[in-house]
Amino acid sequence: MSLLILDSGGVTRMAHQSQEAAAIITALRRDGLWPPMVPSAVLVECLSGRQQTDALTNRFLKTCDMIEELPQHLARRAGALRSLAQKGSAIDAIVVASAEPGGAVLSGDISDLRAIAAHADDVLVIRI
């Protein structure tokens, strides 16, 4: 695994300043998987637009690498994966497609992501 992608559940869980999140970050740094990448579309699901509510998430996002553009080939791949899985959101499909090939997705809710990843090129979905 050489690429680590976070979905909105992964961002939300990692943003909370807990001992568990700190331990995960330490392990990811040790394994050379830090910083994670976050497709900007994920922000739609993990931010509210309220400064006080979003403060921890915004602080955490500063430690991540943002994927700010969605190239046409990646959008087409995400669409194909979502169609094959017949479940999951467009953002779930973008997250999985962004992890191809050989990457991993960290999430708090893995059901739809695993269904999509079953059709992807060597993408591992891990619950955090």
MARVO-311955 format. One record per atom (N, C-alpha, C, O, CB): chain; atom name; x negated, y negated, z negated. Coordinates in steps of 0.1 Angstrom, whole numbers. Glycine has a CB too. Layout:
{"A", "CA", {X, Y, Z}}
...
***
This chain:
{"A", "N", {-9, 12, 0}}
{"A", "CA", {0, 0, 0}}
{"A", "C", {-9, -12, 0}}
{"A", "O", {-18, -14, -9}}
{"A", "CB", {10, 0, -12}}
{"A", "N", {-7, -21, 10}}
{"A", "CA", {-15, -33, 11}}
{"A", "C", {-7, -46, 10}}
{"A", "O", {-13, -56, 9}}
{"A", "CB", {-23, -32, 23}}
{"A", "N", {6, -45, 11}}
{"A", "CA", {14, -56, 12}}
{"A", "C", {25, -55, 2}}
{"A", "O", {32, -45, 1}}
{"A", "CB", {20, -58, 26}}
{"A", "N", {27, -65, -6}}
{"A", "CA", {38, -65, -16}}
{"A", "C", {47, -76, -14}}
{"A", "O", {44, -88, -13}}
{"A", "CB", {31, -66, -31}}
{"A", "N", {60, -72, -12}}
{"A", "CA", {71, -82, -9}}
{"A", "C", {81, -82, -21}}
{"A", "O", {84, -71, -26}}
{"A", "CB", {78, -78, 4}}
{"A", "N", {85, -93, -25}}
{"A", "CA", {96, -94, -36}}
{"A", "C", {109, -98, -30}}
{"A", "O", {109, -107, -21}}
{"A", "CB", {92, -104, -47}}
{"A", "N", {120, -92, -34}}
{"A", "CA", {133, -96, -30}}
{"A", "C", {138, -105, -42}}
{"A", "O", {130, -108, -51}}
{"A", "CB", {143, -84, -28}}
{"A", "N", {150, -110, -41}}
{"A", "CA", {155, -119, -51}}
{"A", "C", {155, -113, -65}}
{"A", "O", {152, -120, -75}}
{"A", "CB", {169, -124, -47}}
{"A", "N", {159, -100, -66}}
{"A", "CA", {158, -94, -79}}
{"A", "C", {144, -93, -85}}
{"A", "O", {142, -94, -97}}
{"A", "CB", {164, -80, -78}}
{"A", "N", {135, -90, -76}}
{"A", "CA", {121, -90, -80}}
{"A", "C", {116, -103, -85}}
{"A", "O", {109, -104, -95}}
{"A", "CB", {112, -85, -69}}
{"A", "N", {119, -114, -77}}
{"A", "CA", {116, -127, -81}}
{"A", "C", {122, -131, -95}}
{"A", "O", {115, -136, -104}}
{"A", "CB", {120, -138, -70}}
{"A", "N", {134, -128, -96}}
{"A", "CA", {141, -132, -109}}
{"A", "C", {135, -124, -121}}
{"A", "O", {133, -130, -131}}
{"A", "CB", {156, -128, -108}}
{"A", "N", {133, -111, -119}}
{"A", "CA", {127, -104, -130}}
{"A", "C", {113, -108, -134}}
{"A", "O", {110, -109, -145}}
{"A", "CB", {127, -89, -127}}
{"A", "N", {105, -110, -123}}
{"A", "CA", {91, -114, -126}}
{"A", "C", {90, -129, -131}}
{"A", "O", {81, -132, -138}}
{"A", "CB", {83, -113, -113}}
{"A", "N", {100, -137, -128}}
{"A", "CA", {100, -151, -133}}
{"A", "C", {102, -152, -147}}
{"A", "O", {98, -162, -154}}
{"A", "CB", {110, -159, -125}}
{"A", "N", {109, -143, -153}}
{"A", "CA", {112, -144, -167}}
{"A", "C", {99, -140, -175}}
{"A", "O", {93, -130, -173}}
{"A", "CB", {124, -134, -172}}
{"A", "N", {96, -148, -184}}
{"A", "CA", {83, -147, -191}}
{"A", "C", {85, -136, -202}}
{"A", "O", {87, -139, -214}}
{"A", "CB", {79, -160, -198}}
{"A", "N", {83, -124, -198}}
{"A", "CA", {85, -112, -207}}
{"A", "C", {71, -105, -207}}
{"A", "O", {63, -106, -198}}
{"A", "CB", {96, -103, -203}}
{"A", "N", {70, -97, -217}}
{"A", "CA", {58, -88, -218}}
{"A", "C", {57, -79, -206}}
{"A", "O", {47, -76, -201}}
{"A", "CB", {57, -81, -231}}
{"A", "N", {69, -74, -202}}
{"A", "CA", {70, -64, -191}}
{"A", "C", {65, -71, -178}}
{"A", "O", {57, -65, -171}}
{"A", "CB", {84, -59, -189}}
{"A", "N", {70, -83, -175}}
{"A", "CA", {66, -90, -163}}
{"A", "C", {51, -93, -164}}
{"A", "O", {44, -91, -154}}
{"A", "CB", {73, -103, -162}}
{"A", "N", {45, -97, -175}}
{"A", "CA", {31, -100, -177}}
{"A", "C", {23, -87, -174}}
{"A", "O", {12, -88, -167}}
{"A", "CB", {28, -105, -191}}
{"A", "N", {27, -76, -179}}
{"A", "CA", {20, -63, -177}}
{"A", "C", {20, -59, -162}}
{"A", "O", {10, -54, -157}}
{"A", "CB", {26, -52, -186}}
{"A", "N", {31, -61, -156}}
{"A", "CA", {32, -58, -141}}
{"A", "C", {23, -67, -133}}
{"A", "O", {16, -62, -124}}
{"A", "CB", {47, -59, -136}}
{"A", "N", {23, -80, -136}}
{"A", "CA", {14, -89, -129}}
{"A", "C", {0, -85, -131}}
{"A", "O", {-8, -86, -122}}
{"A", "CB", {17, -104, -134}}
{"A", "N", {-4, -82, -143}}
{"A", "CA", {-18, -78, -146}}
{"A", "C", {-22, -65, -138}}
{"A", "O", {-33, -65, -133}}
{"A", "CB", {-19, -75, -162}}
{"A", "N", {-13, -56, -138}}
{"A", "CA", {-15, -44, -130}}
{"A", "C", {-17, -46, -115}}
{"A", "O", {-25, -41, -108}}
{"A", "CB", {-5, -33, -132}}
{"A", "N", {-8, -55, -110}}
{"A", "CA", {-8, -58, -96}}
{"A", "C", {-21, -66, -92}}
{"A", "O", {-27, -64, -82}}
{"A", "CB", {4, -67, -92}}
{"A", "N", {-25, -75, -101}}
{"A", "CA", {-38, -82, -99}}
{"A", "C", {-50, -72, -99}}
{"A", "O", {-59, -73, -90}}
{"A", "CB", {-40, -93, -110}}
{"A", "N", {-50, -63, -108}}
{"A", "CA", {-60, -53, -109}}
{"A", "C", {-61, -45, -97}}
{"A", "O", {-72, -41, -92}}
{"A", "CB", {-58, -44, -122}}
{"A", "N", {-49, -42, -91}}
{"A", "CA", {-49, -33, -79}}
{"A", "C", {-50, -41, -66}}
{"A", "O", {-49, -35, -55}}
{"A", "CB", {-36, -25, -79}}
{"A", "N", {-53, -54, -67}}
{"A", "CA", {-55, -62, -55}}
{"A", "C", {-42, -65, -47}}
{"A", "O", {-43, -68, -36}}
{"A", "CB", {-64, -56, -46}}
{"A", "N", {-31, -65, -54}}
{"A", "CA", {-18, -67, -48}}
{"A", "C", {-12, -80, -51}}
{"A", "O", {0, -83, -49}}
{"A", "CB", {-8, -56, -51}}
{"A", "N", {-20, -89, -57}}
{"A", "CA", {-15, -102, -61}}
{"A", "C", {-21, -113, -53}}
{"A", "O", {-34, -112, -51}}
{"A", "CB", {-17, -105, -76}}
{"A", "N", {-15, -123, -48}}
{"A", "CA", {-1, -126, -50}}
{"A", "C", {9, -119, -41}}
{"A", "O", {5, -115, -30}}
{"A", "CB", {1, -141, -49}}
{"A", "N", {21, -117, -45}}
{"A", "CA", {31, -111, -37}}
{"A", "C", {36, -121, -26}}
{"A", "O", {33, -133, -27}}
{"A", "CB", {43, -105, -45}}
{"A", "N", {42, -115, -16}}
{"A", "CA", {48, -124, -6}}
{"A", "C", {63, -124, -8}}
{"A", "O", {70, -114, -12}}
{"A", "CB", {45, -119, 9}}
{"A", "N", {69, -136, -5}}
{"A", "CA", {84, -138, -6}}
{"A", "C", {89, -144, 6}}
{"A", "O", {85, -156, 9}}
{"A", "CB", {87, -146, -19}}
{"A", "N", {97, -137, 14}}
{"A", "CA", {104, -144, 26}}
{"A", "C", {112, -156, 21}}
{"A", "O", {120, -154, 11}}
{"A", "CB", {112, -134, 34}}
{"A", "N", {111, -167, 27}}
{"A", "CA", {119, -179, 22}}
{"A", "C", {134, -177, 22}}
{"A", "O", {141, -183, 14}}
{"A", "CB", {116, -191, 31}}
{"A", "N", {139, -167, 30}}
{"A", "CA", {153, -164, 30}}
{"A", "C", {158, -159, 16}}
{"A", "O", {169, -161, 12}}
{"A", "CB", {157, -154, 41}}
{"A", "N", {149, -153, 9}}
{"A", "CA", {151, -148, -4}}
{"A", "C", {156, -159, -14}}
{"A", "O", {163, -156, -24}}
{"A", "CB", {139, -140, -10}}
{"A", "N", {151, -171, -12}}
{"A", "CA", {154, -182, -21}}
{"A", "C", {169, -185, -22}}
{"A", "O", {174, -190, -32}}
{"A", "CB", {147, -194, -16}}
{"A", "N", {176, -181, -11}}
{"A", "CA", {191, -183, -11}}
{"A", "C", {197, -175, -22}}
{"A", "O", {207, -180, -28}}
{"A", "CB", {196, -179, 3}}
{"A", "N", {192, -164, -25}}
{"A", "CA", {198, -155, -35}}
{"A", "C", {192, -157, -49}}
{"A", "O", {199, -153, -59}}
{"A", "CB", {195, -141, -32}}
{"A", "N", {181, -164, -51}}
{"A", "CA", {175, -165, -64}}
{"A", "C", {174, -179, -70}}
{"A", "O", {170, -181, -81}}
{"A", "CB", {161, -159, -64}}
{"A", "N", {179, -189, -62}}
{"A", "CA", {179, -202, -67}}
{"A", "C", {193, -208, -67}}
{"A", "O", {202, -204, -59}}
{"A", "CB", {170, -211, -59}}
{"A", "N", {196, -217, -76}}
{"A", "CA", {210, -222, -78}}
{"A", "C", {210, -237, -73}}
{"A", "O", {221, -242, -71}}
{"A", "CB", {214, -221, -92}}
{"A", "N", {199, -243, -72}}
{"A", "CA", {199, -258, -69}}
{"A", "C", {200, -266, -82}}
{"A", "O", {200, -279, -81}}
{"A", "CB", {210, -261, -60}}
{"A", "N", {200, -260, -93}}
{"A", "CA", {201, -267, -106}}
{"A", "C", {187, -267, -112}}
{"A", "O", {182, -256, -115}}
{"A", "CB", {212, -262, -116}}
{"A", "N", {181, -278, -114}}
{"A", "CA", {167, -279, -119}}
{"A", "C", {164, -271, -131}}
{"A", "O", {155, -263, -132}}
{"A", "CB", {163, -293, -121}}
{"A", "N", {173, -272, -141}}
{"A", "CA", {171, -266, -154}}
{"A", "C", {172, -250, -152}}
{"A", "O", {164, -243, -158}}
{"A", "CB", {181, -270, -165}}
{"A", "N", {181, -246, -145}}
{"A", "CA", {183, -232, -143}}
{"A", "C", {172, -225, -135}}
{"A", "O", {168, -214, -137}}
{"A", "CB", {197, -229, -136}}
{"A", "N", {167, -233, -125}}
{"A", "CA", {157, -228, -116}}
{"A", "C", {142, -230, -120}}
{"A", "O", {133, -226, -113}}
{"A", "CB", {159, -235, -102}}
{"A", "N", {140, -236, -131}}
{"A", "CA", {127, -240, -135}}
{"A", "C", {117, -228, -136}}
{"A", "O", {106, -229, -130}}
{"A", "CB", {127, -247, -149}}
{"A", "N", {121, -218, -143}}
{"A", "CA", {112, -206, -144}}
{"A", "C", {109, -200, -131}}
{"A", "O", {98, -195, -127}}
{"A", "CB", {118, -196, -154}}
{"A", "N", {120, -199, -123}}
{"A", "CA", {118, -193, -109}}
{"A", "C", {109, -201, -101}}
{"A", "O", {101, -195, -94}}
{"A", "CB", {132, -191, -103}}
{"A", "N", {111, -214, -101}}
{"A", "CA", {103, -223, -93}}
{"A", "C", {88, -222, -97}}
{"A", "O", {79, -222, -89}}
{"A", "CB", {108, -237, -93}}
{"A", "N", {86, -221, -110}}
{"A", "CA", {72, -220, -115}}
{"A", "C", {66, -207, -111}}
{"A", "O", {54, -207, -106}}
{"A", "CB", {72, -221, -131}}
{"A", "N", {73, -196, -111}}
{"A", "CA", {68, -183, -107}}
{"A", "C", {66, -184, -92}}
{"A", "O", {55, -178, -87}}
{"A", "CB", {78, -172, -110}}
{"A", "N", {75, -189, -84}}
{"A", "CA", {73, -190, -69}}
{"A", "C", {60, -197, -65}}
{"A", "O", {55, -194, -54}}
{"A", "CB", {85, -196, -63}}
{"A", "N", {55, -206, -73}}
{"A", "CA", {42, -213, -70}}
{"A", "C", {31, -203, -70}}
{"A", "O", {20, -206, -64}}
{"A", "CB", {40, -224, -80}}
{"A", "N", {32, -191, -76}}
{"A", "CA", {22, -181, -77}}
{"A", "C", {23, -171, -65}}
{"A", "O", {14, -163, -64}}
{"A", "CB", {22, -174, -90}}
{"A", "N", {33, -173, -57}}
{"A", "CA", {35, -163, -46}}
{"A", "C", {31, -170, -33}}
{"A", "O", {30, -182, -32}}
{"A", "CB", {50, -159, -46}}
{"A", "N", {29, -161, -23}}
{"A", "CA", {28, -166, -9}}
{"A", "C", {41, -165, -2}}
{"A", "O", {48, -155, -2}}
{"A", "CB", {17, -157, -1}}
{"A", "N", {45, -177, 3}}
{"A", "CA", {58, -177, 10}}
{"A", "C", {57, -174, 25}}
{"A", "O", {48, -178, 31}}
{"A", "CB", {64, -191, 8}}
{"A", "N", {66, -166, 29}}
{"A", "CA", {68, -163, 44}}
{"A", "C", {79, -173, 48}}
{"A", "O", {90, -170, 47}}
{"A", "CB", {71, -148, 47}}
{"A", "N", {74, -184, 54}}
{"A", "CA", {84, -195, 57}}
{"A", "C", {91, -194, 70}}
{"A", "O", {101, -201, 73}}
{"A", "CB", {77, -208, 56}}
{"A", "N", {85, -186, 79}}
{"A", "CA", {92, -185, 93}}
{"A", "C", {96, -171, 95}}
{"A", "O", {90, -161, 90}}
{"A", "CB", {82, -190, 104}}
{"A", "N", {107, -170, 102}}
{"A", "CA", {112, -157, 106}}
{"A", "C", {111, -155, 121}}
{"A", "O", {120, -160, 129}}
{"A", "CB", {127, -155, 101}}
{"A", "N", {100, -149, 125}}
{"A", "CA", {98, -148, 140}}
{"A", "C", {109, -139, 146}}
{"A", "O", {115, -130, 139}}
{"A", "CB", {84, -141, 143}}
{"A", "N", {112, -141, 158}}
{"A", "CA", {122, -134, 165}}
{"A", "C", {120, -119, 164}}
{"A", "O", {130, -111, 162}}
{"A", "CB", {123, -138, 180}}
{"A", "N", {108, -114, 166}}
{"A", "CA", {106, -99, 165}}
{"A", "C", {109, -94, 151}}
{"A", "O", {114, -82, 150}}
{"A", "CB", {91, -96, 169}}
{"A", "N", {107, -101, 141}}
{"A", "CA", {110, -97, 127}}
{"A", "C", {125, -97, 125}}
{"A", "O", {130, -88, 119}}
{"A", "CB", {103, -105, 117}}
{"A", "N", {132, -107, 130}}
{"A", "CA", {146, -108, 129}}
{"A", "C", {153, -96, 136}}
{"A", "O", {162, -90, 131}}
{"A", "CB", {151, -121, 134}}
{"A", "N", {148, -93, 148}}
{"A", "CA", {153, -82, 156}}
{"A", "C", {151, -69, 149}}
{"A", "O", {159, -60, 148}}
{"A", "CB", {147, -82, 170}}
{"A", "N", {139, -67, 143}}
{"A", "CA", {136, -55, 135}}
{"A", "C", {145, -54, 123}}
{"A", "O", {150, -43, 120}}
{"A", "CB", {121, -55, 131}}
{"A", "N", {147, -65, 116}}
{"A", "CA", {156, -64, 104}}
{"A", "C", {170, -61, 108}}
{"A", "O", {177, -53, 102}}
{"A", "CB", {156, -78, 97}}
{"A", "N", {175, -66, 120}}
{"A", "CA", {188, -63, 124}}
{"A", "C", {189, -48, 128}}
{"A", "O", {199, -42, 125}}
{"A", "CB", {191, -71, 137}}
{"A", "N", {179, -43, 134}}
{"A", "CA", {179, -28, 138}}
{"A", "C", {179, -20, 125}}
{"A", "O", {187, -10, 124}}
{"A", "CB", {167, -25, 147}}
{"A", "N", {171, -23, 115}}
{"A", "CA", {171, -15, 103}}
{"A", "C", {184, -16, 96}}
{"A", "O", {189, -6, 91}}
{"A", "CB", {159, -21, 94}}
{"A", "N", {190, -28, 95}}
{"A", "CA", {203, -29, 88}}
{"A", "C", {214, -21, 95}}
{"A", "O", {222, -15, 89}}
{"A", "CB", {207, -44, 87}}
{"A", "N", {213, -21, 109}}
{"A", "CA", {223, -13, 116}}
{"A", "C", {221, 2, 114}}
{"A", "O", {231, 9, 113}}
{"A", "CB", {222, -17, 131}}
{"A", "N", {209, 6, 114}}
{"A", "CA", {206, 20, 112}}
{"A", "C", {211, 25, 98}}
{"A", "O", {216, 36, 96}}
{"A", "CB", {191, 23, 113}}
{"A", "N", {208, 16, 88}}
{"A", "CA", {212, 20, 74}}
{"A", "C", {227, 18, 72}}
{"A", "O", {232, 25, 63}}
{"A", "CB", {204, 11, 64}}
{"A", "N", {233, 10, 79}}
{"A", "CA", {248, 7, 78}}
{"A", "C", {251, 2, 63}}
{"A", "O", {262, 5, 58}}
{"A", "CB", {256, 19, 81}}
{"A", "N", {242, -5, 57}}
{"A", "CA", {244, -11, 44}}
{"A", "C", {233, -21, 42}}
{"A", "O", {223, -22, 49}}
{"A", "CB", {245, 0, 33}}
{"A", "N", {236, -29, 31}}
{"A", "CA", {226, -39, 28}}
{"A", "C", {229, -52, 34}}
{"A", "O", {236, -53, 45}}
{"A", "CB", {212, -35, 31}}
{"A", "N", {223, -63, 29}}
{"A", "CA", {225, -76, 34}}
{"A", "C", {214, -79, 45}}
{"A", "O", {204, -72, 46}}
{"A", "CB", {224, -87, 23}}
{"A", "N", {216, -90, 52}}
{"A", "CA", {206, -94, 62}}
{"A", "C", {193, -97, 54}}
{"A", "O", {182, -94, 59}}
{"A", "CB", {211, -107, 69}}
{"A", "N", {194, -103, 43}}
{"A", "CA", {182, -107, 35}}
{"A", "C", {175, -94, 30}}
{"A", "O", {162, -93, 31}}
{"A", "CB", {185, -116, 23}}
{"A", "N", {182, -84, 26}}
{"A", "CA", {176, -71, 23}}
{"A", "C", {168, -66, 35}}
{"A", "O", {157, -61, 33}}
{"A", "CB", {187, -61, 18}}
{"A", "N", {174, -66, 47}}
{"A", "CA", {168, -61, 59}}
{"A", "C", {155, -69, 62}}
{"A", "O", {145, -64, 66}}
{"A", "CB", {178, -61, 70}}
{"A", "N", {156, -82, 60}}
{"A", "CA", {144, -91, 63}}
{"A", "C", {133, -87, 53}}
{"A", "O", {121, -86, 57}}
{"A", "CB", {148, -106, 61}}
{"A", "N", {136, -85, 41}}
{"A", "CA", {126, -81, 31}}
{"A", "C", {119, -68, 35}}
{"A", "O", {107, -67, 34}}
{"A", "CB", {132, -79, 17}}
{"A", "N", {127, -58, 38}}
{"A", "CA", {121, -45, 42}}
{"A", "C", {113, -46, 55}}
{"A", "O", {102, -41, 56}}
{"A", "CB", {132, -34, 44}}
{"A", "N", {118, -53, 65}}
{"A", "CA", {111, -55, 77}}
{"A", "C", {98, -62, 75}}
{"A", "O", {88, -60, 82}}
{"A", "CB", {119, -63, 88}}
{"A", "N", {98, -72, 65}}
{"A", "CA", {85, -79, 62}}
{"A", "C", {75, -70, 56}}
{"A", "O", {63, -73, 57}}
{"A", "CB", {89, -91, 53}}
{"A", "N", {79, -59, 50}}
{"A", "CA", {69, -50, 43}}
{"A", "C", {63, -40, 53}}
{"A", "O", {54, -33, 49}}
{"A", "CB", {76, -43, 32}}
{"A", "N", {69, -39, 65}}
{"A", "CA", {63, -29, 75}}
{"A", "C", {50, -34, 80}}
{"A", "O", {47, -46, 81}}
{"A", "CB", {73, -27, 86}}
{"A", "N", {42, -24, 84}}
{"A", "CA", {41, -10, 79}}
{"A", "C", {33, -9, 67}}
{"A", "O", {23, -16, 65}}
{"A", "CB", {36, -1, 91}}
{"A", "N", {37, 1, 59}}
{"A", "CA", {28, 5, 48}}
{"A", "C", {29, -4, 35}}
{"A", "O", {21, -3, 26}}
{"A", "CB", {15, 5, 52}}
{"A", "N", {39, -13, 34}}
{"A", "CA", {40, -22, 23}}
{"A", "C", {50, -17, 13}}
{"A", "O", {55, -6, 14}}
{"A", "CB", {44, -36, 27}}
{"A", "N", {51, -25, 2}}
{"A", "CA", {61, -21, -8}}
{"A", "C", {70, -33, -12}}
{"A", "O", {66, -45, -10}}
{"A", "CB", {53, -17, -21}}
{"A", "N", {82, -30, -16}}
{"A", "CA", {91, -40, -20}}
{"A", "C", {94, -38, -35}}
{"A", "O", {97, -27, -39}}
{"A", "CB", {104, -40, -12}}
{"A", "N", {93, -48, -43}}
{"A", "CA", {97, -48, -57}}
{"A", "C", {110, -54, -59}}
{"A", "O", {113, -65, -54}}
{"A", "CB", {86, -55, -67}}
{"A", "N", {119, -47, -66}}
{"A", "CA", {133, -52, -68}}
{"A", "C", {139, -47, -80}}
{"A", "O", {135, -36, -86}}
{"A", "CB", {141, -48, -56}}
{"A", "N", {149, -53, -85}}
{"A", "CA", {157, -49, -96}}
{"A", "C", {168, -40, -92}}
{"A", "O", {173, -32, -99}}
{"A", "CB", {162, -60, -104}}
{"A", "N", {173, -41, -79}}
{"A", "CA", {184, -34, -74}}
{"A", "C", {179, -27, -61}}
{"A", "O", {178, -34, -50}}
{"A", "CB", {196, -43, -71}}
{"A", "N", {177, -14, -61}}
{"A", "CA", {170, -7, -50}}
{"A", "C", {179, 0, -41}}
{"A", "O", {174, 5, -31}}
{"A", "CB", {160, 2, -56}}
{"A", "N", {191, 2, -44}}
{"A", "CA", {200, 11, -36}}
{"A", "C", {200, 7, -21}}
{"A", "O", {197, 15, -13}}
{"A", "CB", {214, 11, -41}}
{"A", "N", {204, -5, -18}}
{"A", "CA", {205, -9, -4}}
{"A", "C", {191, -10, 2}}
{"A", "O", {190, -6, 14}}
{"A", "CB", {212, -23, -3}}
{"A", "N", {181, -15, -5}}
{"A", "CA", {168, -16, 0}}
{"A", "C", {162, -2, 4}}
{"A", "O", {156, -1, 14}}
{"A", "CB", {159, -22, -10}}
{"A", "N", {165, 8, -4}}
{"A", "CA", {160, 22, -1}}
{"A", "C", {167, 27, 11}}
{"A", "O", {161, 34, 19}}
{"A", "CB", {162, 31, -13}}
{"A", "N", {180, 24, 13}}
{"A", "CA", {187, 29, 24}}
{"A", "C", {181, 23, 37}}
{"A", "O", {180, 30, 47}}
{"A", "CB", {202, 25, 23}}
{"A", "N", {178, 10, 36}}
{"A", "CA", {172, 3, 48}}
{"A", "C", {158, 9, 50}}
{"A", "O", {154, 12, 61}}
{"A", "CB", {172, -12, 46}}
{"A", "N", {150, 10, 39}}
{"A", "CA", {136, 15, 40}}
{"A", "C", {135, 29, 46}}
{"A", "O", {125, 33, 51}}
{"A", "CB", {129, 14, 27}}
{"A", "N", {146, 37, 44}}
{"A", "CA", {146, 50, 49}}
{"A", "C", {144, 51, 65}}
{"A", "O", {140, 61, 70}}
{"A", "CB", {159, 58, 46}}
{"A", "N", {147, 39, 71}}
{"A", "CA", {145, 38, 86}}
{"A", "C", {133, 30, 90}}
{"A", "O", {130, 28, 101}}
{"A", "CB", {158, 32, 92}}
{"A", "N", {126, 25, 80}}
{"A", "CA", {114, 16, 82}}
{"A", "C", {101, 24, 84}}
{"A", "O", {101, 36, 81}}
{"A", "CB", {113, 6, 71}}
{"A", "N", {91, 17, 88}}
{"A", "CA", {78, 24, 90}}
{"A", "C", {70, 23, 77}}
{"A", "O", {63, 13, 74}}
{"A", "CB", {70, 17, 101}}
{"A", "N", {71, 34, 69}}
{"A", "CA", {63, 35, 57}}
{"A", "C", {64, 24, 47}}
{"A", "O", {54, 17, 43}}
{"A", "CB", {48, 36, 61}}
{"A", "N", {76, 21, 42}}
{"A", "CA", {79, 11, 32}}
{"A", "C", {84, 17, 20}}
{"A", "O", {93, 25, 20}}
{"A", "CB", {90, 0, 38}}
{"A", "N", {77, 14, 9}}
{"A", "CA", {81, 20, -5}}
{"A", "C", {89, 9, -12}}
{"A", "O", {85, -3, -12}}
{"A", "CB", {68, 23, -12}}
{"A", "N", {100, 13, -18}}
{"A", "CA", {108, 4, -26}}
{"A", "C", {107, 8, -41}}
{"A", "O", {109, 20, -44}}
{"A", "CB", {123, 4, -22}}
{"A", "N", {103, -1, -49}}
{"A", "CA", {100, 2, -63}}
{"A", "C", {109, -7, -72}}
{"A", "O", {110, -19, -70}}
{"A", "CB", {85, -1, -67}}
{"A", "N", {116, 0, -82}}
{"A", "CA", {124, -7, -91}}
{"A", "C", {115, -13, -102}}
{"A", "O", {106, -7, -108}}
{"A", "CB", {135, 2, -97}}
{"A", "N", {118, -26, -105}}
{"A", "CA", {111, -32, -117}}
{"A", "C", {121, -36, -127}}
{"A", "O", {117, -42, -137}}
{"A", "CB", {102, -44, -112}}
***
